[in-house]
Amino acid sequence: GGATPVLTVGDLQIDSAAHRVNWRGVAVELGPREYAVLEELARNAGRVLSREQLESRLYEWDRALDSNAIEVHIHHIRRKLAPQLIRTVRGVGYLLPRANTEV
């Protein structure tokens, strides 16, 4: 087999095969939905994703999403990793910058 697909965005590493997240070399425990949101942002690093785009990723998990589900997951991810890691772009959505090493 080949190498496991690891997404690296600055100081963030996501092992998409094992669903593991490392931030600055430290393993971080995320819930499955938090993980799904972060992985989607990482796959689109440098691009702003709307809440609708992120929600569509979560529909695999939960067809009855609360209207603020994405905000809640983003809040938890920021608390577990770094508050500035995910940027809110007002009226548009969320952005994971490509280079997050200065966060």
N, C-alpha and C positions, 0 to 999 in steps of 0.2 A: 504493500500500500504506500501511498504518497504521504507527504507531511500533513499533519492536521491543519486545516485552514485557520490561521490566526490572523485576525484583523488588528492592525496596529495603527492607532491614531495618536500621535504625540506620545504622551506618557500612559495612554490607555491601551491595554491589550485584551482582546476578546477571543477566546477559543470557542469558535462556533460549534465544534464537534462536541466538546465537553460542557458547553454552556457555562464556562468559567470566565470571570472577569478579574484582571489584575490592574491596579492603579498604582503607578510608580513602584512596581515590583511587589506590591502587597495584594494578596487575594482578597476580594470583596464579595460578600454574600449578597446576592440580589434575588428577590422573588422572581418567579417565572415571567410575570408581566413586566416588571421593571427591567428584567434582562431583555425581553423582546423589544421594549421601547429603546433601550440603549443600543442594542445591536442595529436596529433600523437607522438610528441617528448616525452610528459609526459607519454603516455601509454607505451612507449619503453624506459623509463628512464634508463640510464646506458648503453644503446646500441647505437651504431652509426647508423644513418639512412642515406642512400644515397639520393642525390637530386631526383633520379628517384622514390624512395619509397615515398618521400614526395609529389612529383608531382602527383603520382597515387592517393593519397588521395585527391588532389585538383581537379582532373578531374571531380569529382562530381559537382564542382562549375562551371568549366570553361574549355571547351574542347580545346580552343585556348590559351594555356599558353605561355607567353613570356619565352624565354630561361633563363632569370634571375629572373623570378617571385619569386622563392623560396628565393633567396638572398635578394630581396626587402622586402618580408614578414619578414624574420629573422631580417633584419635591423630594421624594425619598432617595432617588439616585443622587441628587445634589448633596443631600445630607450625608450619604454614605461615601461619596467620592470627594467632590469639591463643589462649593456653591456656584463658582463661576464656570464650571465645566460646560454646562449647557446654557446657551444664550437664549433669552426670549426675544423674539422679533415681534414687536407689538403689531397686532392686527394681521400677522402672517403666520407665525408658528414658532418652531424651535430649531436651533442650529447647534451642531457640535463642530466647533472650529477644527480645521485640519491640524494645526499646531496648537496643542493645549499645554505646552510645556511651561508656559509662564503663569498658568492658573495658580 
